Amino acid sequence: MSVPAWIDLNGLPCTIFMVVAAILLFVKMRDRTARVAWSILLAVSMIHGITISLLPDNWPGRGIVHYYIGAKYNFPYRAFYTLTSAATDRPQIVMHDLDHPPKIIRDSPSEQRAYFIDLLRSEHIDFDPTVSLPELRKLAEESGAVHREAEGILKANLPPDQIESFRRDVKAALIDKNPARDIEGIGNDIALDFGYNGSPFYSLVRHLDPTLYLPFGTGTAAVNLVWQLMALAASIWLMGIALGLGTTDRIAVGALFFASWDYVAWNLPGLSFAGFWLPIAVALWAVSRNRPVIGGAAVAWAGLIKLFPYALLLLPGVEMIRSLWRRLRRATARPEWKWSVTFVAATVAATLVLGGISELAGRSWVDFMGKILAQFSSEDYVGGNVSIGQVLIALGIFKSPITIVLRLIGLAAFVWFLWNTDSTESRPRLFLIVLAAMPWFVSFWFNYYTMAPLVLLPLIAKSNRLGAAMCAAGLALVFLLPEFASPIVLDNRFLWIIKVVPYLAIPGWLVFVEFRPLFARKAVQRWAIVLAAFAIVLVGGEAARQSMIRRYDAEGGRYLDQGQMQAALGSYNSLLGIAPRNAMAQMSKGICLAGMRQYDEAEASFRRATELAPDQSSTFLNLAHLLLMRGKLADARAAIEKAMALSPYDDAIWVEQARITAALGDRARAKEMVSRALELNPQNREAQALLRAAP
């Protein structure tokens, strides 16, 4: 019997474990019975989790490779894949562009041809530039050109005494270990991940790992696995104290962690989870003991490892401002003022001290923040991101300002709840609620960050067993489905929505439970209804608008392919009526107008497209082609030069530039451009025709 494609066999055991957890959360049992049941689940799920980490394909995992190499060697963050490729004598192709993620460096055949041709020429090697791409690569590798380039890259980025050890460690991690996972044929290729995201402080702390001073091997993974298990146990113990959880509930929290595929597949085999969750647990413990200095320092420690724990300052920040507001209104001063100011001050002071000390690791905070901002400033889909923006993408809403509007509404509502809540006795729980609610407030929140609800569910089950059980059941369904980046999920909007929505629904429900007394107010209920209706209308309207955009675009494209310019123009005009800043529609409109010989209007449309999308070479290419047709050679040259600057390896641009250059009278230079076009794409028929016609 075949298993349906939408069932992920890797996550199936965790689905079963989480279903069992849901049952245990729902069924009321004696404490001794519950303790035995949760202990059995913890033992079985832990054995499964450790076994998964020890599988050959996961031992050691990509996370360990990234964080070991990144912490051990000091090099620019954005040079990670350049250097790992160089260490394995691999060509500098097909790897994430860490300056502009999620773009891929040299992923097109023309870019790869240009890379190999230019590399061979720089080595003064005789060759035929029109041979196939595999032949070019083979020649570049066998001639030693790739190796010599790699040597230069390593010498430019690493101290001479580290080059050989770097080569050894990278080869051990990427070649000797997991050959089945390599896309390039040389080992465990990680070049399509997102590089090393360890902060300078993490890099400093990581040097406490004794295996960092040894050659890379399974010892690093073994030490890490033990450390992750110990840190999780300590974190659960500390958070249990902070939340007042008994032994049974703490065992339940541990079982929920190991029943979570997000933890087992992502956090357990990685290197950073313990680094920020243990100090978060220390912060919760310190808050429960009214020790704001320790709590603030712990938040700083966690925040310097992974920036998001600084969100925990939201609670003391609200308390501090609220207390100040009451002081200004001459209301009765409350103890929260001293506590909140001390907490925030301790966090700031610890951040400055620890952040300064971390420079000793040899890494720059400026370099780190630049890398992080580049990675997380994109609004494109990123697998594993479970923020509200990704839910909107699943609904067919891309790069829309309503994402920011919804995040601001959610954040404002949450701050209002905190403002109107006496949080003195519930601070540890509210800290976890802040972390749980993060996917509502930020652009990027990955599935492996969503651990806070697992800590809260046993506590919530004491008063709402059904709700806690439903949360666990929702996670079980998530783990049953394929991974986020799977085509099975991305090509099926229904599965995609089911996969992502629980990560927002569960925090939303936890917030509701926490602030239920406020929701009992009639005014709050009215505002909740108004805001919910507003959000539904906003999302529904935007989804309909973007659906119409896609329909008009597809319709216009079909008419263009059929040569029906007037009909295509109507489709693109309709599209621009609801999306006037759509550059591609403006460009397509220009193509229609040019086909109808309405050249003035076509030129205006092309120019508008270049204004709307100054980073798109196709807009400048079409404008240059029209200007050449109209005899505006100077303007055509300016437009094609902008296109060339944006896409220097596009053979169509080289052909168009050759035409313009020939029209300007420089036929020798035009012939060189045609030859370059044929180097990039030997099958370009226009270039072949131009070369035959050249004198």
N, C-alpha and C positions, 0 to 999 in steps of 0.2 A: 504494500500500500504506500503510495507516494505521499509525501508531506506537501501541503499547499505552499506555494512560493512565498506567501506573505507571512509564514511562520519562520522565525529565526531560531534554528536549532541551537546556536550558541547561547542565546538568552533564555531558552526554554527551561533549563533547571532553575534559574532565578525566578522565572514566572511561577513555577510550582512552589518554590520556597515562599514567594510573596503571597500566593494564594493561601498557603498554610498560615502565614503571619496574619492575613486578614481574618481568617477564621478564629485564630487565637485572640485577636483584638476584639472580636465581636462576642465571643462566648464568655460568659461569666463563670469563672472557676475559683476554687479555693486556691489560696496563695501557693501551697505546696504543689498542687497539681499543675498550676500555671508555670511554676518555676521548672518543674521537670519537663513540661512540654516545650517551653522556650529554650531550655538547655539542650534538648535533643535537636531542635531546629538550628540553634547556634552551632552545635558540633558538626552536623551534616553540612550546613551551608559553608562553614569555615573550611572544612576539608575540601569541598568543591572549589572554593575561592583560591585556596593555596594550590590545589592541583592545576587549576587554570593558569596560574602564574608560572608554574613549573613546566608547562608544556614546551616542547622544543621551539615551536614558532614564537613563543612569548618569553623565552628565557635566554638572554635578557630582552626586555621590551624596548620599544622606541623611546619611551619616556626616559628610561635609564640611560640610553645612549646619548640623548640630547643633554641631559643634565650632568652626566659625568664629564663629557667632553667640554661642554660650555663652562663648567665650574673649574675644571682642571687647567684649561689653557685660556690665556687672555688674548682675545682678538676681537675686532669689531663685531657687534651682534649680527649685522646684516651680511657679514662675510661667511657665515656658518657653512652654507652649502657650497659656496665657492671653494672653501678650504677642504671640506670633507670629500668633495669631488676630486680636488687636486691630490689629496692624500692617497686616493685609490687609482690615480692616473686615469681618471674618467674625464671625458670631454665636458666642457662647461655648457651643457645643454640640459633641457628638461628638468628644471628645478624651480622652486618657488622664488619669485622675485621678492625678497624681504623688504625692498624699498617700496614696492607697490603690490602688496598681496591683495587678492589671491591670484594675481597674474603669474604666468609661468614664463621663465626665461628660455628663449629659443625653442619654443615648442612646435613651430611650424617648419615644414621642409625648407622653405626659402631662407628662413633665418639660420637653420642648421647648415645649409649649403654655404651661405655667406660666411659663417663662422669657420668652417673647415677650409674654404678657399682662401680667406684672408690669413688664416693661421699658416697654411702651407706657403703662401707667398711671402709672409714675414720670415720664413725659414729659407727662402730662395730655393725652393724645391720645384723642379720641372714637373708639370702634370697637365692633364687636359681638364679644364674647369667645367666641361659639359658632361662628364661621366656621371653615373648615378650617385645618389647620396650614400648608399652603403660603401661604394668604392672610394668615395672621398674620405669617409670616416676610416676605412681600413688603411688608406695611404697615410692619413694623419697620425694614426696610432703606430703603424709599423715603421714609419720614418723617424719616430721619436719626437715629432713636433708636439704632440699632446703632453708627453712626459716633460719636455723642456718647459712648456708653458706652466705645467703644474709646479715644477721646481721654482719658477719665478714667483708664482702666487704664494707659495709657502714661505719663501724668503722675505717677501714683502710684508707679510702679516704676522710672522712668528719669530721669536728669537732663535738664532742658529742652533742653540743647544736643546731646543724643544722640537725641532722638525722631525727627527727620527722617531722620538717617542710618540709624537702626534700621529705620524704615519702608522706606527705599530698599533696604537690604540684604535684608530679609525678602522684599519683593516681588520683587527680582531673583532670589532663590533659589527662591521658592515659586510664583511666577506666571510670570515671564518664561522660566523654563527648561523644566521637564518637565510640560506641561499634561496629557499622557496619563495621568499617574500620580495625578491628583487625585481624591479621592472626593467632594469637595464642589463641584467645578466651578470652582475658582479657581486651579488650578496644582498644583504638587508638594506635596501636603498631607502633612505629616509628623506630624500630631497624634495618630496612633495608634501612635507609637513610644514610647520611654521617656525622652525628654528629653535634657538635656545631662548627661553623666556625667563630664565632665572635672573633676579635682580642682583645688583652689586652686593646687597646684604646677604642674599641667599648664597651667592658665590663665596662670600667670606665664611658663613656658617658651615657650608658644605665641606670646607677644608678640615672640619673635625672628623670627617669620614676617613679612617685609615686606609681604605682601599683606593682613595684618590691618589695616594703616593705609590701605588703599585700598578703594573700593567693592567689594562682592562680585561676583565674576565667575569666568570659567573660569581666570583666572590663578591663583587660589587652588588650584584642582584641579590645574593643571599643576605648580605648585611642589610641591604635596603628592606627586604621582605621582613626580616626580624624587627627592624626599626619601625616599620609601618604598623606591624601587629602590636608592638609594645606601646606605640604612641596612641593607637586607637583605644587600647584598653585603658590607658591613663586618661585619655580625653573623656571616655564614657564615665569613668569613675568621678572625675572632676565635675562634669556636667550633671551627673546624677546627684552629687552633693548640692550643686547650685540650684537644681530644680526640686530637690527634696524627693528624689526617686528612691524606692527601695531596691533591694537586691534583685528581685524578680523583674522589675521594670528596667533595670540596667542590663540584665541579661537579654531582655526583649530588644533593647536598643541595639546591642551587639548583633543579635540575630537579624534585625532589620538591615543593618549595614551589610552583612554578608549575603542577605537575600537580594540585595540591590545589585543589578548588573552594572549600574553606573559606578558603584564602588569597586566591585570585583574586577571589571574589565578595564577601568580607567585609573582609579586611585590606588588600589592595592599594588599593581605592578609599577607604579610611577615613583618619582622621587620627591615630589613637593607637597603631597597631601598632609603628611604629618607635620611638615614645617610650618603650616599656617593653622591647621585645626587644633593642634595641641596648645598653642598660645591663645587661640580663641576660647578653648576650654578653661585655660587659666584665667582669662578675663572674666568669664562667667562666674567661676568660683570666687574670684576677688570681689566682684560686684555683690555676690550673695553674702559676703562677709564684710561688706561696707569698707573695702580697702581700695579706694579710687586710684591711688598712686600705682599699686600693682596692676590694677585693671587697665589703666591708661597705658602703662609700659607694655603690657601684653598685647594690647591692640596695636601699638606701634610696631612691635616685633612681627605680628602677623601681617600688618599692612605693608611692611618693608619686604616681606616675602612675596605676597600677592596683594596688589593694591586694594582690592575690593573690601578687605576687612575694615578699612577706614570708614566704611559706611556705618559701622557701629557707633561712630560719633554722632549719628543722627539723634539718638535718644538723649545723651547728655547735652547735646547742642540745643535741642528743643527745651529741655528742662532749664538750661541756663538762660535762654532768651525769655522763657516764660517767667522765670523768677525775677529777671531784670525788669520785665514789663510790670510785674506786680510791685516791685520796689518803686518804679517811677510813678505808679499810681498810688503810692503810699499805702499799699495793702500790707497785710501781715507777712513778714519775711518767713520763708520756710527753709528747712535744712537742705533742700535740694540745691539751693544756690551754691553753698560751699562744696557739696559733693560734685556737682556738675562742673564747676570751675576747676576744681582739683583734678578731676578726671581728664578734662580737655587739656589742661596745662601739662599734666603728666604725659599725655600722648604726644603733645607737641615737643616737649623737652626730650623725651626718649627718641622720637623720630630724628631730631637734630643730632643727638649724640650718636645713636646707632647708625644713622645715615652717613654721618661724617666718618665714623670708624670704618664703615664698609668700603670706603674708598681704598683702604689698604689691600683689598682683594685685587686691585688693579683694573677694575671696571668702572665705567663712567655712568653716573645717573642720567646725564644728558643723552648719552648714546642709548641707554636702556629705554628712557621715556620716548625718544624718537622712534625706536623700533616698535614699541607697544602702540604708540599713537598711529603709526603707519598700518599696523596689523588690524587695529580695531576701529579705524575710522571709516572703513568700507561698509556700505549698506548691502553688499551682495550676500547671497546665501552662504553660510558657513556651517558645515555639518556639526551637529552637537549643540548648536546655539538654540536655546529654548526660551529666549526672551519674547516679549510681546511682538517685536518687529518680525520675528520668524513666523509667528502665528499669522500675522497679516500677509506674509509672503505665501504661506500655505493657502490663504484665502484668495490669492491672486493679486495682492496689493504690493507693488514694488516701489521702493524709493519715494515714498509719499510723506509729505509733512504731517499727515495725521498721526504717524507713528510718534512724533515728538509731542503732539497734542495729547495723545492718550497717556504717554508716560508722565507728562506734567500733571494731568488730572489725577492719575494714580498716586503720584508722589504728594501732591497737595492734599488729597484726601487722607493719606496715611499720616502726614504731619499733623493734620487737624485732629485725627484720632489720638495721637501721642499728646498733643497740646491739652486735650480735654480728659486725659486719663491720669489718675494718681498712680505713678509708676514706681513708687518707692519700694513696694513689696514684690513687684513683678518684673524688676529689671532684667534678671537673667533670662526669663522667658521672652521678654520683649526683644532682647538682643537676638535671640534665635528667630523671632518673628521678622525682624528687620532683614536678616539674611535670607529667610524663606521667601520674603516678598520681593527680593531684588529683581527677578525677571520682569516684574511690572515696571521697573524704573530705569533700566539700563538697556543699551543697544546689544550688548553681548553678555550672555549668562549661559555658561556651558552646563550640560547635563551632569558632569562630574562635580559641579559646585553645589548641586541641589541636595545636600545632606541634612540641612537643618530640619526639614519635616520628619526625617527618620527619628531624630532625637525627641521630637515633640509628640509623636503619635501615641506612645504608651501613656504619656501624661494626659493627653486629650481623651483617650479611651476611658479614663476613669469617669468622665461625665458624658461622653458621647461615643458609645461603642460603635454604633452604626456608621457614623461619620468617619471615624478612624479606620474602620474596616474598608469602607468604600475608597478611602485614599490609598490604602495598600492594594486594593483590587485594581485601581486605576494604574498604579505603577506596574502591577503584574501584566496588564495588557500592553503597556509600553514596552516591556522587556520581551514580550512575545513577538513583536513586530521587528522587521529587519532594521539595521542600523540607519541613522539619519541620512547618510549620503547614498544609501542604496537606491538604484533606479526604480526598484519596486515601490518604494515609498514616494520618491519624487515624481513619478509618473502617475500616481494615484492620489488625487487630492484628498479623497476621503481617508485613506490610510495616513496620509501626511498630517492631517488635522488631528486624527486620533492619537498619533504619535506625540504631538507637541502639546496639545491642549491640557493634559493632566499636569504638566509642569507649571501652568498658570492657575488652573482650577484649584489645585491643592493649596498653594499659598493663599489664594483668595478666600478659600473656606477657613483656613487657619486664622486669617485676619478677622474674618467675621466672628469666629468663635471667641477670639481674644477680646474684641471690642463689642461684644453682644449688648452689654448694658447701654452703650451709646446708640445702638441701632433700635433700641426700644423707644427712643424719642420720636415723636411724630414728625418733627422738623427734619431729623436725620433721614427718616424713611422717605419723606417727600423729596429731599435732595438726592437720595440714592436712586430713586425712580427717575428723576429728571436726568441725572448724569448717565445712568444706564441707557435711557432712551436716546439721549444725545449721542452716546458712543455707538449704539446700534445703528442709528440713522447715518452717522458719519462713516462707519465702516461699510455699511451696506451701500451707501451712495458711492463711496470711493471704489468699492469692488465692482459695482455696475459700470462706473466710468472707465475703469481700466479694462474691463471686459469689452466694452465698446471700442476702446482704442485698439485692442488686439484684433477685434473683428474687422474694423475699418482698414487696419494695416494689412491683414491677410487678404481682404477683398481687393484692395488697391494693388497688392503684389500680383494677384491672379490676373487682373485686368492689364497690368503692365506686361506680363509675360505673353498675353494674347495680343498685344499691340493696340489695345483699346484705350488710347490716351485720355479721351474725354471722360470715359467712365472712371478710369483710375483717378483722374483729377478730382472728380466729385467725391470719391472715397477719402482722398487725402484732405480735401477741404473740410469734410465732415469731421475727420479726425482732429484737424487743427482747431475746429470750433470748440472742442472740449479739452484740447491739450495744446494751446497756442505756442508753448515753448518746447514742443517736440521737434528736435533738430532733424531726426531722420525723416519725419513726415514732411518737413520743409524741403529737404533734399529731394525726396521722391516727387514732391509737387514740382520742383524745378525740372526734374527729368521729364515729367509729363508736359510741362509748358514748352520745354525745348523740343520735344517730339512733335508738338503742335506748331512749331516755328514762332512761338511767342517769346522771342529772345529777351526782350527787356524785362518782362515779368519773370522769366526763368532766372535771369541773372540776379534779380532782386531776391528771389527765393533762395538761390544758392548762397548769396551773401548773408542772408538772415540765418541760414543753417550754420555757416561758419561762426557767426556771432554766438549762436546758442550752444555750439559744440566746438570750441576752439581746439580741443584735444582729439578730434576725430579727423583722420587724414582723408577719409572718403569725401567729406564735404568740400575740402579744398581741391581734391582731385577732380570732382565734377565741375566745380567752378572754373578750374584751369582749362578743362576740356572745352567748356562753352566759350570762354574768353578767346581761346585759340581759334575756334570756329568763327568768331566775330572779328578776328584780326586785332584784338587788343593784346598784343604780344608782351608788352612790359607787365601789364597786370597779370597775364597768364603765367609769366615766369615767376612773379612774386607769389602767386597762389600755389604753383607746383613746388616751389622751394619750401613752403610751409608744410605741404603734404609730405615731402621728402624728409623733413626734419622729424616729423611724427612717426613715419613708417619707412625707414631707410632700406628695408628689405622687401618691399612690395614691388614685384616685377612690373605690375601695371603702372605704377607711378614712374618707374624708370622709362617705360615706353612713352608715356605722355611727355615726360621731360625731354626725351630725345626728339619728339615731334616739335615741341616748342623751340628747342635749341636749334634744330635744323631750320625752322621758319625764321629764326633770328640770324641765320647765315653761318653758324658754326657747325658745319657738317661733320668735321673730324671729331669734335667733341660729342656730337649726336650719335655717331657710330660707336663710340666708346660706351655710351649709355645703353645702346641697344645690346651690346655685348654683355654688359653687366646684367641686363634683364634676362638674357639667355643663361647666364651663370646661375641666377637665382631660380629660374624655371626654364629648363631647356625645351619644354613643350609649348612655350608661349608662341602662338601662331602669328600674332601681330608683330612680335619682335623678329621672328623668322622672316616675315614678308618685308619688313623694313630693312633687314640686313641684306636680303637679296636685291632690293631696289637701290641700295647705297652704291654710289660710284666707286 
